[in-house]
Amino acid sequence: MRHFFLLRFCFLLVHELDAIRRQEWRLFPGFSRMRDEAGFRLFTALHLPLYALLLWGLYDAGSANRALIVALDLFFIVHLLLHLLLRQLPGNEFGSRFSKMLFWGAGLCGALDLLRIFWLA
């Protein structure tokens, strides 16, 4: 099942690459008032400690951290719902099939994993 988690985590990582391309920082309060270069740098730079903490928390002891995986599964679902709720937001550029495939992929994989953990186990 570790490989399945890595798949949904990769969906999210690639989505964040797409988010940089689509200037997602413009959608966030505070960031939206920044010039694009400053918004890009801050938005991108914030991902470095975020990824480091997630990877450290997931695999520090040499095996997957089950509680963090469940929390991330929930986040993937909430993240998908936020994209669906905010799709009409001015400046939201996540309308392409490719962009949708990325956040839908993470959200659906997270939901399937939660079903597996809590219902099928």
KEBALO-174405 format. One record per residue (C-alpha): x negated, y, z negated; chain. Coordinates in pm, 1 decimal. Each point is the difference from the previous one (the first is absolute). Layout:
x=X y=Y z=Z unit=A
...
% end
This chain:
x=0.0 y=0.0 z=0.0 unit=A
x=-301.0 y=229.9 z=-34.8 unit=A
x=-16.2 y=24.4 z=377.7 unit=A
x=363.4 y=110.3 z=13.8 unit=A
x=-74.6 y=277.2 z=-249.1 unit=A
x=-296.8 y=111.1 z=208.1 unit=A
x=226.6 y=20.7 z=305.0 unit=A
x=242.4 y=241.2 z=-167.0 unit=A
x=-284.0 y=196.5 z=-157.4 unit=A
x=-152.4 y=36.6 z=347.1 unit=A
x=335.4 y=121.4 z=134.6 unit=A
x=-16.3 y=276.9 z=-259.0 unit=A
x=-364.9 y=84.9 z=70.2 unit=A
x=64.1 y=28.1 z=373.7 unit=A
x=314.3 y=203.0 z=-72.9 unit=A
x=-218.0 y=244.7 z=-193.1 unit=A
x=-226.8 y=32.4 z=304.3 unit=A
x=312.5 y=78.0 z=201.6 unit=A
x=107.2 y=244.4 z=-272.0 unit=A
x=-323.3 y=192.5 z=44.2 unit=A
x=52.6 y=10.7 z=376.5 unit=A
x=356.8 y=121.5 z=-49.6 unit=A
x=-101.0 y=259.4 z=-261.6 unit=A
x=214.2 y=-143.5 z=-278.3 unit=A
x=-142.8 y=246.1 z=-252.6 unit=A
x=227.8 y=262.8 z=158.1 unit=A
x=299.5 y=-185.5 z=-148.5 unit=A
x=-119.1 y=25.2 z=-361.2 unit=A
x=69.9 y=300.5 z=-222.7 unit=A
x=-319.9 y=193.5 z=-60.8 unit=A
x=-178.8 y=-162.8 z=291.9 unit=A
x=247.0 y=151.3 z=246.2 unit=A
x=-129.5 y=351.1 z=-76.1 unit=A
x=-361.0 y=-93.5 z=65.0 unit=A
x=-179.0 y=60.2 z=327.4 unit=A
x=-24.7 y=-320.2 z=200.2 unit=A
x=-374.4 y=-54.6 z=-48.9 unit=A
x=31.1 y=40.9 z=-378.0 unit=A
x=312.6 y=-218.8 z=-12.6 unit=A
x=-169.8 y=-268.0 z=208.4 unit=A
x=-309.9 y=-0.7 z=-218.7 unit=A
x=188.3 y=-12.0 z=-329.5 unit=A
x=255.8 y=-258.4 z=116.9 unit=A
x=-274.9 y=-220.4 z=142.5 unit=A
x=-236.1 y=45.7 z=-294.5 unit=A
x=271.8 y=-97.5 z=-250.0 unit=A
x=19.4 y=-339.7 z=166.6 unit=A
x=-359.7 y=-84.0 z=-92.0 unit=A
x=55.8 y=-24.5 z=-378.1 unit=A
x=345.9 y=-147.7 z=58.2 unit=A
x=-139.7 y=-285.0 z=210.7 unit=A
x=-294.3 y=-50.1 z=-234.9 unit=A
x=230.5 y=-27.6 z=-303.8 unit=A
x=239.0 y=-233.0 z=180.0 unit=A
x=-275.3 y=-231.2 z=121.3 unit=A
x=-171.6 y=4.2 z=-338.6 unit=A
x=331.1 y=-70.0 z=-174.9 unit=A
x=91.5 y=-275.3 z=241.3 unit=A
x=-322.5 y=-196.3 z=6.5 unit=A
x=-219.8 y=107.8 z=-290.3 unit=A
x=11.1 y=-336.8 z=-174.7 unit=A
x=-51.8 y=-191.5 z=322.7 unit=A
x=365.7 y=-95.7 z=34.7 unit=A
x=309.4 y=194.3 z=92.8 unit=A
x=166.4 y=211.2 z=-269.8 unit=A
x=358.0 y=-131.0 z=5.6 unit=A
x=160.9 y=298.8 z=-176.0 unit=A
x=-161.2 y=248.6 z=238.0 unit=A
x=110.0 y=-205.7 z=300.3 unit=A
x=361.4 y=6.8 z=-124.3 unit=A
x=-28.4 y=376.9 z=-58.8 unit=A
x=-136.3 y=47.8 z=351.3 unit=A
x=278.1 y=-216.7 z=145.7 unit=A
x=249.3 y=233.3 z=-168.9 unit=A
x=-191.4 y=302.2 z=129.3 unit=A
x=6.2 y=-139.5 z=356.5 unit=A
x=379.3 y=-26.3 z=-22.6 unit=A
x=43.4 y=348.4 z=-151.6 unit=A
x=-240.1 y=139.6 z=259.7 unit=A
x=212.0 y=-151.3 z=278.8 unit=A
x=318.1 y=144.3 z=-153.3 unit=A
x=-161.6 y=344.9 z=-24.9 unit=A
x=-92.8 y=-12.1 z=367.4 unit=A
x=356.8 y=-94.8 z=85.6 unit=A
x=151.2 y=272.6 z=-220.0 unit=A
x=-236.7 y=270.7 z=123.9 unit=A
x=-2.4 y=-90.4 z=369.2 unit=A
x=193.5 y=316.8 z=93.5 unit=A
x=-233.4 y=227.0 z=-198.2 unit=A
x=-140.4 y=275.8 z=222.2 unit=A
x=-360.1 y=-80.6 z=85.1 unit=A
x=41.5 y=-374.0 z=-55.1 unit=A
x=-183.9 y=-159.9 z=292.7 unit=A
x=45.8 y=-365.7 z=-94.9 unit=A
x=262.4 y=-73.4 z=265.3 unit=A
x=-207.1 y=-218.6 z=232.2 unit=A
x=45.5 y=-376.2 z=7.6 unit=A
x=-361.1 y=-40.2 z=-106.1 unit=A
x=42.0 y=221.4 z=-308.1 unit=A
x=322.9 y=-171.8 z=-97.1 unit=A
x=-156.9 y=-344.4 z=42.3 unit=A
x=-266.8 y=92.7 z=-254.9 unit=A
x=223.3 y=117.5 z=-285.8 unit=A
x=270.3 y=-257.8 z=79.7 unit=A
x=-268.0 y=-270.3 z=3.7 unit=A
x=-126.8 y=92.3 z=-345.7 unit=A
x=351.6 y=39.4 z=-142.7 unit=A
x=139.9 y=-324.4 z=137.6 unit=A
x=-308.9 y=-198.1 z=-100.0 unit=A
x=24.5 y=147.8 z=-351.2 unit=A
x=366.7 y=-95.3 z=-22.6 unit=A
x=-71.0 y=-354.8 z=121.8 unit=A
x=-275.9 y=-38.9 z=-254.8 unit=A
x=223.3 y=117.6 z=-285.1 unit=A
x=264.7 y=-250.4 z=112.0 unit=A
x=-264.3 y=-270.7 z=0.6 unit=A
x=-128.2 y=96.4 z=-345.3 unit=A
x=329.3 y=50.7 z=-182.0 unit=A
x=250.9 y=-208.6 z=186.7 unit=A
x=-178.4 y=-292.1 z=161.2 unit=A
x=-257.7 y=-63.1 z=-270.8 unit=A
% end
